[in-house]
Amino acid sequence: MVICGKVRGDLIKDFVQKRGFTMGKRKLSITVFLLSLFSLLISLKLFWNLGIFVDEYGLSPDIVNGGDLWLTMDWLRLLLLLLLCVVSGISIFRVKQNK
């Protein structure tokens, strides 16, 4: 049985509203910030380890990543995670000021 996106979204919304599973905007913002921060830290550690591996074995990062495109995607992932952390961090304080 295939459920289209609108129907599925309505079902989830009704379930959340009826069951009282609403989370405050501040708690949700803090959760998103923490998850994005942990993801950024893990990605930075993996990128750091890639640099150490490349240095020890005399390779280049684009060879290890599979080409220039994937090295660029690796940098892009770090940039997007950083932007996510900044935006979610700002939203924590913005939600606090609205109350």
Secondary structure, 3 states (H helix, E strand, C coil): CCCCHHHHHHHHHHHHHHHCCCCCHHHHHHHHHHHHHHHHHHHHHHHHHHHHHHHHHCCCHHHHHCCHHHHHHHHHHHHHHHHHHHHHHHHHHHHHHHC
